[in-house]
Amino acid sequence: MDSKIEPCAIIIFGATGDLTSRKLLPAFYKLEFEGLLHKESKIIAFARKEKSNEDFRKDALVSIKKFSKIKIKDDVWERLASKIFYHKSEFHDINGYNSLKKLIEKILPKKAGNCNRIFYLAASPSFFEAIIGSLKKSGLSSGKGWSRIVFEKPFGHDLNSARKLTKTIRKAFDEKQIYRIDHYLGKELVQNLLVLRFANSIFDPVWDKKYIDHVQITVAEDIGVGGRGDYYEKAGALRDMVQNHMMQLLTLVAMEPPVSLDAEDVREEKVKVLRSIGLFSEKDAKNIAVSGQYGPGIINNEKAKSYRQEDKVAKKSNTETFVALKLNIKNLRWAEVPFYLRTGKRLKERVAEIAIVFKQNPGILFSGHVAAIEPNMLIIRIQPAEGISLQFSAKVPGRKMSVDSVRMDFCHECTFGPNTPDAYERLIYDIIIGDQTLFARWDETEHAWRVVDKIAEAWNKSKKIKIYEAGTWGPKESDKLIEKDGRKWYEPKTPIYTALLQDNLK
């Protein structure tokens, strides 16, 4: 067993919800499978529904079988099941926390105040204040053992609410105990960005304004909001995706090399990027940001309904399901290099990619042999079919001088196999060992909200939302945003190695 792994009590608040079922329980199973949960650790499901330990364990097994990427082994499940307990309580009932304390003392070798504790808030943010206050009042947040608290995004609704939430948390926990989780940072190709940039002499010297024309970051989904209409009406794509996922990807692309791989050194450089995003006025925000909402359309040869037809969505909703942004980082490395971000639901396909677009050579030598030479690009494909592609120019075989764009592809799974840890597996493991590298620090969150709030304020004064057809790449205004700079959106292309991956699955 990894020497960094210590026994702990992992308490999941809101344990009967979708997040626990789809992500957390399969992640715990995989960690148990790999021997990364201490034999004395316990997982306590804290929720309001009436259930016994056995009831919850049966439900957990169903979820794990449904969502786990690996085959379920009886002996592994039996070991995990013995670690799982259920505790019924209302989130605001202090008696429930006092009885939780007794349960921990009963099932762990140390008293609750002396053992290590992880509090995972998988409940609605509306319960956060009640949970934090009760943890402090009951004494569960303090003691001789370490304690850590985990928050899912979004962290607040805007800058003011995020500051208020942080003030509440810090009554019971300090910053070193707080883990603001963003599952995108757990994805293998996102983590690979640091290695790609700083461990390769062919890329590091050209990673600046002298060689890079612009950067595009696309996170697209082909699905709609589904049963999350009530949540999405409050959040929208700007808060749901841009404030966290998109900003985190931007920082990893743009950051300076950290002094070390220590968590604080890495996070310090990410913060510097966010601080360097130029302040803009409300008028500027309208010129650099486009919002949209999906209407009806066709996706995968099937009819797709509009956002306003989804359950728990207002019939005249102006909530955005699409965002496109142009951001500038005002420092020596990136001056005059625009970063274009777009994200949305019901788009043409599900894909997350970062495209580094290099400046073109004048092309005088080959001007008579090709209509237009495509720029060199480095494409980091985060999902699906994770990998990295390098696009460059090459001669087309034949007697004539003809030039075309070709690709060299690195397929992550083809090289390293299919057992790449899921994002939540990696992040939960990091929480257990106390590594905050892949978690947002408060000032990261603060500066990201600063940018998002300015855009939201501009949009709030414009009541009309742009409707785009489901199955497209968003509203036409998104194309205009980049085309007015003499550029165009790169349309993701299915990597050649995708066919190989599909053959492996058969």
C-alpha positions as CSV (number, residue, x, y, z in Angstrom):
1,M,0.0,0.0,0.0
2,D,1.1,3.6,-0.8
3,S,2.8,5.0,2.4
4,K,0.9,8.3,1.9
5,I,-2.4,6.6,2.4
6,E,-3.7,6.9,6.0
7,P,-7.0,5.6,7.5
8,C,-9.8,8.1,7.4
9,A,-13.5,8.5,7.6
10,I,-15.0,9.7,4.3
11,I,-18.4,11.3,4.9
12,I,-20.5,12.0,1.8
13,F,-23.3,14.5,2.3
14,G,-26.1,14.0,-0.2
15,A,-25.0,10.4,-0.7
16,T,-28.3,9.3,-2.4
17,G,-27.8,11.7,-5.2
18,D,-26.7,11.3,-8.8
19,L,-23.1,12.4,-8.3
20,T,-22.5,9.7,-5.7
21,S,-24.2,7.0,-7.8
22,R,-22.5,7.8,-11.2
23,K,-19.1,9.0,-10.1
24,L,-18.1,8.7,-6.5
25,L,-19.1,5.0,-5.8
26,P,-17.4,3.7,-9.0
27,A,-14.3,5.7,-8.1
28,F,-14.2,4.2,-4.6
29,Y,-14.5,0.7,-6.1
30,K,-11.6,1.4,-8.5
31,L,-9.5,2.7,-5.6
32,E,-10.3,-0.4,-3.5
33,F,-9.5,-2.6,-6.6
34,E,-6.1,-1.0,-6.8
35,G,-5.4,-1.1,-3.1
36,L,-5.6,2.6,-2.7
37,L,-8.1,2.7,0.2
38,H,-6.7,2.0,3.6
39,K,-8.1,-1.2,5.1
40,E,-9.3,0.7,8.2
41,S,-10.9,3.6,6.2
42,K,-14.7,3.9,6.2
43,I,-17.2,5.6,3.9
44,I,-20.2,7.0,5.5
45,A,-23.2,8.0,3.4
46,F,-25.0,11.0,5.0
47,A,-28.5,11.6,3.6
48,R,-32.1,12.4,4.5
49,K,-33.7,9.2,3.2
50,E,-34.6,6.3,5.4
51,K,-32.2,3.4,4.6
52,S,-30.3,0.7,6.4
53,N,-26.6,-0.1,5.8
54,E,-27.6,-3.1,3.8
55,D,-30.1,-1.1,1.7
56,F,-27.5,1.5,0.8
57,R,-24.9,-1.2,0.0
58,K,-27.3,-3.0,-2.3
59,D,-28.0,0.4,-4.1
60,A,-24.2,1.1,-4.2
61,L,-23.5,-2.3,-5.9
62,V,-26.2,-1.6,-8.6
63,S,-24.6,1.8,-9.3
64,I,-21.0,0.4,-9.4
65,K,-22.1,-2.4,-11.8
66,K,-23.8,0.2,-14.0
67,F,-21.2,2.9,-14.1
68,S,-17.8,1.2,-13.4
69,K,-15.4,0.8,-16.3
70,I,-14.0,-2.4,-14.9
71,K,-15.5,-5.8,-14.2
72,I,-16.8,-6.2,-10.7
73,K,-15.0,-8.8,-8.6
74,D,-16.8,-10.3,-5.6
75,D,-13.8,-10.1,-3.2
76,V,-13.1,-6.5,-4.1
77,W,-16.8,-5.6,-3.6
78,E,-16.9,-7.4,-0.3
79,R,-13.9,-5.4,1.0
80,L,-15.5,-2.2,-0.1
81,A,-19.0,-3.1,1.2
82,S,-17.5,-3.7,4.6
83,K,-16.2,-0.1,4.6
84,I,-19.6,1.5,3.7
85,F,-22.1,2.7,6.3
86,Y,-25.3,4.7,6.0
87,H,-26.3,7.6,8.4
88,K,-29.8,9.2,8.1
89,S,-30.1,12.8,9.2
90,E,-31.3,16.2,8.0
91,F,-28.4,18.5,7.1
92,H,-29.4,21.2,9.6
93,D,-30.1,18.8,12.6
94,I,-27.2,19.0,15.1
95,N,-28.4,15.8,16.7
96,G,-27.6,14.0,13.4
97,Y,-24.0,15.3,13.6
98,N,-23.6,14.2,17.2
99,S,-24.8,10.7,16.3
100,L,-22.5,10.8,13.3
101,K,-19.6,11.4,15.7
102,K,-20.7,8.4,17.8
103,L,-20.9,6.2,14.6
104,I,-17.3,7.2,13.6
105,E,-16.1,6.3,17.1
106,K,-17.8,3.0,16.8
107,I,-16.5,1.9,13.4
108,L,-13.0,3.5,13.4
109,P,-10.2,2.5,15.7
110,K,-9.8,6.1,16.9
111,K,-12.3,8.5,18.4
112,A,-13.9,10.9,16.0
113,G,-11.9,13.9,17.2
114,N,-8.7,12.0,16.7
115,C,-9.2,10.3,13.4
116,N,-8.7,11.7,9.9
117,R,-11.9,13.0,8.2
118,I,-12.9,13.9,4.7
119,F,-16.2,15.8,4.3
120,Y,-17.5,15.5,0.7
121,L,-20.3,17.9,0.0
122,A,-22.3,16.2,-2.8
123,A,-25.4,18.0,-1.6
124,S,-27.1,21.1,-3.0
125,P,-25.2,24.3,-2.3
126,S,-28.2,25.6,-0.5
127,F,-27.3,23.2,2.4
128,F,-23.6,24.2,2.6
129,E,-23.9,26.8,5.3
130,A,-26.0,24.4,7.5
131,I,-23.5,21.5,7.0
132,I,-20.5,23.6,7.7
133,G,-22.0,25.2,10.8
134,S,-23.1,21.8,12.2
135,L,-19.6,20.3,11.6
136,K,-18.1,23.1,13.6
137,K,-20.7,23.0,16.4
138,S,-20.4,19.3,16.8
139,G,-16.6,19.4,16.9
140,L,-16.2,17.2,13.8
141,S,-14.3,19.8,11.9
142,S,-11.5,19.9,14.5
143,G,-9.4,17.5,16.4
144,K,-6.0,15.8,16.4
145,G,-6.4,14.0,13.1
146,W,-6.5,16.0,9.9
147,S,-9.8,17.1,8.3
148,R,-10.6,18.1,4.7
149,I,-13.7,19.5,3.1
150,V,-14.6,19.0,-0.6
151,F,-16.8,21.2,-2.7
152,E,-18.2,20.5,-6.2
153,K,-18.7,23.3,-8.7
154,P,-20.1,25.8,-9.0
155,F,-18.4,27.4,-6.0
156,G,-20.9,30.2,-5.5
157,H,-23.2,31.9,-8.0
158,D,-21.1,35.0,-8.5
159,L,-18.2,36.7,-6.9
160,N,-20.2,38.1,-3.9
161,S,-21.8,34.7,-3.1
162,A,-18.4,32.9,-3.5
163,R,-16.8,35.4,-1.0
164,K,-19.7,34.8,1.4
165,L,-19.3,31.1,1.1
166,T,-15.6,31.3,1.7
167,K,-16.2,33.4,4.8
168,T,-18.6,30.8,6.1
169,I,-16.2,27.9,5.4
170,R,-13.2,29.6,7.1
171,K,-15.1,29.7,10.3
172,A,-14.5,26.0,10.5
173,F,-11.7,25.2,7.9
174,D,-8.6,27.0,6.6
175,E,-7.5,27.2,3.0
176,K,-5.2,24.2,3.2
177,Q,-8.2,22.0,4.3
178,I,-10.5,23.2,1.4
179,Y,-10.6,21.1,-1.9
180,R,-12.6,22.8,-4.6
181,I,-13.0,20.0,-7.1
182,D,-13.1,20.4,-10.9
183,H,-13.2,17.0,-12.5
184,Y,-11.7,18.4,-15.7
185,L,-8.4,18.8,-13.8
186,G,-8.4,15.0,-13.1
187,K,-8.5,14.1,-16.8
188,E,-5.3,12.6,-18.0
189,L,-4.8,14.8,-21.1
190,V,-5.3,17.9,-19.0
191,Q,-2.6,16.8,-16.6
192,N,-0.5,16.0,-19.6
193,L,-0.4,19.7,-20.5
194,L,2.3,20.4,-18.0
195,V,4.5,17.6,-19.4
196,L,3.8,18.5,-23.0
197,R,4.8,22.1,-22.4
198,F,7.7,21.9,-20.0
199,A,9.3,18.5,-20.7
200,N,9.6,18.8,-24.5
201,S,12.3,21.1,-26.1
202,I,10.4,21.1,-29.4
203,F,7.4,22.9,-27.8
204,D,8.6,25.0,-24.9
205,P,10.7,27.5,-26.9
206,V,7.8,28.2,-29.3
207,W,5.1,28.6,-26.7
208,D,4.6,32.4,-26.9
209,K,3.5,35.3,-29.0
210,K,6.4,35.1,-31.4
211,Y,5.2,31.7,-32.8
212,I,1.6,31.3,-31.7
213,D,-1.2,33.2,-33.5
214,H,-4.0,32.3,-31.2
215,V,-5.5,29.5,-29.0
216,Q,-8.9,27.9,-29.3
217,I,-10.5,25.9,-26.4
218,T,-13.7,24.0,-27.3
219,V,-15.7,22.0,-24.8
220,A,-18.9,20.8,-26.6
221,E,-21.7,18.4,-25.7
222,D,-24.2,16.9,-28.0
223,I,-26.7,16.2,-25.2
224,G,-29.2,18.7,-23.7
225,V,-29.8,19.6,-20.1
226,G,-31.9,16.5,-19.5
227,G,-33.3,16.4,-16.0
228,R,-31.1,19.3,-14.8
229,G,-33.3,22.1,-16.1
230,D,-33.9,23.6,-12.7
231,Y,-30.2,23.7,-12.0
232,Y,-29.4,25.1,-15.5
233,E,-31.9,27.8,-15.2
234,K,-30.0,29.2,-12.2
235,A,-26.5,28.5,-13.6
236,G,-26.4,28.7,-17.4
237,A,-23.3,27.8,-19.4
238,L,-21.3,30.8,-18.3
239,R,-21.4,29.7,-14.6
240,D,-21.6,26.0,-15.2
241,M,-18.7,25.7,-17.6
242,V,-16.7,28.9,-18.2
243,Q,-16.1,29.9,-14.6
244,N,-14.4,26.6,-13.8
245,H,-13.6,24.1,-16.6
246,M,-12.8,26.6,-19.3
247,M,-10.8,28.9,-17.1
248,Q,-8.8,26.1,-15.7
249,L,-7.9,24.8,-19.2
250,L,-6.9,28.4,-20.1
251,T,-4.5,28.7,-17.1
252,L,-2.8,25.4,-17.9
253,V,-2.1,26.5,-21.5
254,A,-1.0,30.0,-20.6
255,M,0.9,29.6,-17.3
256,E,4.6,30.2,-16.8
257,P,6.8,27.3,-15.7
258,P,6.3,26.8,-11.9
259,V,9.3,26.7,-9.6
260,S,8.4,23.1,-8.8
261,L,5.5,20.7,-9.1
262,D,4.5,21.5,-5.5
263,A,0.8,22.3,-5.3
264,E,1.3,25.9,-4.2
265,D,3.9,26.6,-6.9
266,V,1.6,25.3,-9.7
267,R,-1.4,27.1,-8.4
268,E,0.5,30.4,-8.0
269,E,1.3,30.4,-11.7
270,K,-2.3,29.7,-12.6
271,V,-3.5,32.6,-10.5
272,K,-1.1,35.0,-12.3
273,V,-2.7,34.1,-15.6
274,L,-6.2,34.9,-14.3
275,R,-4.9,38.2,-12.9
276,S,-3.5,39.0,-16.3
277,I,-6.8,38.8,-18.1
278,G,-7.4,42.4,-19.0
279,L,-10.2,44.2,-17.2
280,F,-12.9,45.2,-19.6
281,S,-16.0,47.4,-19.5
282,E,-19.6,46.4,-20.0
283,K,-19.4,47.6,-23.6
284,D,-16.3,45.5,-24.2
285,A,-18.0,42.5,-22.7
286,K,-20.7,42.7,-25.4
287,N,-18.0,42.7,-28.1
288,I,-15.9,39.8,-26.7
289,A,-18.7,37.4,-25.6
290,V,-21.5,35.7,-27.4
291,S,-24.4,33.7,-25.8
292,G,-26.8,31.3,-27.3
293,Q,-29.6,28.9,-26.5
294,Y,-30.3,25.7,-28.4
295,G,-33.5,25.4,-30.4
296,P,-34.9,22.2,-32.0
297,G,-32.8,20.3,-34.5
298,I,-31.3,17.0,-35.6
299,I,-28.5,15.2,-33.7
300,N,-27.3,11.8,-34.7
301,N,-30.2,11.5,-37.1
302,E,-32.7,12.0,-34.2
303,K,-34.9,15.0,-33.5
304,A,-33.8,17.1,-30.6
305,K,-36.2,19.4,-28.7
306,S,-35.3,23.0,-27.8
307,Y,-34.0,24.1,-24.4
308,R,-37.4,25.8,-23.7
309,Q,-39.1,22.4,-24.2
310,E,-37.0,20.7,-21.5
311,D,-38.4,19.8,-18.1
312,K,-38.2,22.5,-15.4
313,V,-37.3,25.2,-17.9
314,A,-39.2,28.5,-18.3
315,K,-41.1,28.7,-21.6
316,K,-39.6,32.1,-22.3
317,S,-36.2,31.4,-20.7
318,N,-33.2,33.5,-21.7
319,T,-30.7,31.2,-20.0
320,E,-27.6,30.6,-22.2
321,T,-26.7,27.1,-23.2
322,F,-23.8,28.3,-25.3
323,V,-20.9,30.7,-24.7
324,A,-18.1,32.0,-27.0
325,L,-15.5,34.3,-25.6
326,K,-12.4,36.1,-26.8
327,L,-10.0,36.8,-23.9
328,N,-6.6,38.5,-23.9
329,I,-3.8,37.8,-21.4
330,K,-1.8,41.0,-20.8
331,N,1.7,39.8,-20.1
332,L,4.9,39.5,-22.0
333,R,4.4,35.9,-23.2
334,W,0.8,36.4,-24.6
335,A,0.4,40.0,-25.5
336,E,-1.8,40.3,-28.7
337,V,-2.4,36.5,-28.7
338,P,-6.2,36.0,-28.4
339,F,-7.7,33.0,-26.6
340,Y,-11.0,31.9,-28.0
341,L,-13.3,29.8,-25.8
342,R,-16.5,28.1,-26.7
343,T,-18.7,25.7,-24.9
344,G,-22.3,24.6,-25.3
345,K,-25.0,21.9,-25.2
346,R,-26.7,20.3,-28.2
347,L,-23.7,21.0,-30.4
348,K,-22.6,19.0,-33.4
349,E,-20.6,16.5,-31.4
350,R,-19.2,15.7,-27.9
351,V,-15.6,16.9,-27.8
352,A,-13.2,18.7,-25.7
353,E,-10.1,20.0,-27.5
354,I,-7.4,22.7,-27.2
355,A,-6.0,23.9,-30.5
356,I,-2.7,25.8,-30.4
357,V,-2.6,27.6,-33.8
358,F,0.8,28.7,-34.9
359,K,1.7,31.7,-37.1
360,Q,2.0,31.0,-40.8
361,N,5.1,31.4,-42.8
362,P,4.7,33.9,-45.6
363,G,4.3,30.9,-48.0
364,I,5.9,32.8,-51.0
365,L,7.9,29.8,-52.0
366,F,4.8,27.6,-52.5
367,S,2.2,30.2,-53.4
368,G,1.8,28.8,-56.9
369,H,1.3,25.3,-55.7
370,V,-1.5,25.5,-53.2
371,A,-4.5,27.7,-52.8
372,A,-4.1,28.2,-49.1
373,I,-1.7,26.5,-46.7
374,E,-3.4,25.6,-43.5
375,P,-1.6,26.8,-40.4
376,N,0.4,24.4,-38.2
377,M,-1.6,23.3,-35.2
378,L,-1.0,21.3,-32.0
379,I,-4.3,19.8,-30.9
380,I,-4.8,18.3,-27.4
381,R,-7.9,16.2,-27.4
382,I,-9.2,15.8,-23.9
383,Q,-12.2,13.7,-24.8
384,P,-13.3,11.4,-26.3
385,A,-10.4,9.3,-27.9
386,E,-7.8,11.2,-25.8
387,G,-4.6,12.1,-27.7
388,I,-2.4,14.8,-29.3
389,S,-2.2,15.7,-33.0
390,L,0.3,17.8,-34.8
391,Q,-0.8,19.3,-38.0
392,F,1.8,20.4,-40.6
393,S,2.3,20.9,-44.3
394,A,3.6,18.1,-46.6
395,K,3.9,17.4,-50.3
396,V,1.2,15.4,-51.9
397,P,2.7,12.4,-53.8
398,G,3.0,12.9,-57.5
399,R,5.0,14.6,-60.2
400,K,3.5,18.1,-59.4
401,M,4.4,20.2,-56.4
402,S,1.3,20.1,-54.4
403,V,1.0,20.9,-50.7
404,D,-1.6,19.8,-48.2
405,S,-2.0,19.5,-44.4
406,V,-1.3,16.2,-42.7
407,R,-1.3,15.0,-39.1
408,M,0.8,13.0,-36.8
409,D,-1.4,11.5,-34.0
410,F,-0.6,10.2,-30.6
411,C,-3.3,8.0,-29.2
412,H,-3.2,7.9,-25.4
413,E,-5.0,4.6,-25.0
414,C,-3.2,2.9,-27.9
415,T,0.1,3.7,-26.2
416,F,-0.7,3.3,-22.5
417,G,-3.7,0.9,-22.5
418,P,-7.4,1.4,-21.6
419,N,-7.1,1.5,-17.8
420,T,-6.5,5.3,-17.4
421,P,-7.9,6.4,-14.1
422,D,-11.2,8.2,-14.2
423,A,-11.0,11.9,-13.2
424,Y,-12.8,11.2,-9.8
425,E,-10.5,8.3,-9.0
426,R,-7.4,10.6,-9.3
427,L,-9.0,13.5,-7.5
428,I,-10.3,11.4,-4.5
429,Y,-6.9,9.8,-4.2
430,D,-5.3,13.2,-4.1
431,I,-7.7,14.3,-1.4
432,I,-6.8,11.3,0.7
433,I,-3.1,11.9,0.4
434,G,-3.5,15.7,0.8
435,D,-2.3,16.9,-2.6
436,Q,-4.0,20.1,-3.7
437,T,-2.3,20.5,-7.0
438,L,-5.4,19.7,-9.1
439,F,-7.8,21.8,-6.9
440,A,-8.6,25.5,-7.3
441,R,-7.3,27.8,-4.7
442,W,-9.5,30.6,-3.4
443,D,-7.8,33.4,-5.4
444,E,-8.1,31.3,-8.6
445,T,-11.9,31.1,-8.0
446,E,-12.1,34.8,-7.1
447,H,-10.3,36.0,-10.3
448,A,-12.4,33.6,-12.5
449,W,-15.6,35.0,-11.0
450,R,-14.3,38.6,-11.6
451,V,-14.2,37.9,-15.4
452,V,-17.5,35.9,-15.5
453,D,-19.4,38.5,-13.5
454,K,-18.5,41.3,-15.9
455,I,-19.8,39.3,-18.8
456,A,-23.0,38.3,-16.9
457,E,-23.7,42.0,-16.0
458,A,-23.5,42.9,-19.7
459,W,-25.8,40.1,-20.7
460,N,-28.4,40.8,-18.0
461,K,-29.1,44.1,-19.7
462,S,-29.8,42.4,-23.0
463,K,-33.0,40.3,-22.7
464,K,-32.9,38.7,-26.1
465,I,-31.1,35.4,-26.4
466,K,-29.7,34.1,-29.8
467,I,-31.3,30.7,-30.7
468,Y,-29.1,28.2,-32.5
469,E,-30.2,25.0,-34.2
470,A,-29.4,21.8,-32.2
471,G,-26.7,19.8,-34.0
472,T,-24.7,22.8,-35.2
473,W,-21.7,24.6,-33.7
474,G,-23.8,27.4,-32.1
475,P,-25.1,30.7,-33.2
476,K,-23.8,32.6,-36.2
477,E,-22.6,35.4,-33.9
478,S,-20.0,33.0,-32.6
479,D,-18.5,32.7,-36.1
480,K,-18.6,36.5,-36.5
481,L,-16.7,36.8,-33.1
482,I,-13.6,35.1,-34.5
483,E,-14.0,36.0,-38.2
484,K,-13.8,39.7,-37.5
485,D,-10.2,39.0,-36.5
486,G,-9.5,37.3,-39.8
487,R,-9.6,33.8,-38.2
488,K,-12.1,30.9,-38.1
489,W,-13.1,28.2,-35.6
490,Y,-11.3,25.0,-36.1
491,E,-13.8,22.2,-36.5
492,P,-12.8,19.1,-34.6
493,K,-11.8,16.2,-36.7
494,T,-12.1,12.5,-35.7
495,P,-8.6,11.2,-35.1
496,I,-7.5,8.4,-37.4
497,Y,-6.8,6.2,-34.4
498,T,-10.5,6.3,-33.3
499,A,-11.2,3.3,-35.6
500,L,-8.5,1.3,-33.9
501,L,-10.0,2.1,-30.5
502,Q,-13.4,0.9,-31.7
503,D,-11.9,-2.3,-32.9
504,N,-10.3,-2.9,-29.5
505,L,-13.7,-2.5,-27.9
506,K,-15.2,-5.3,-30.0
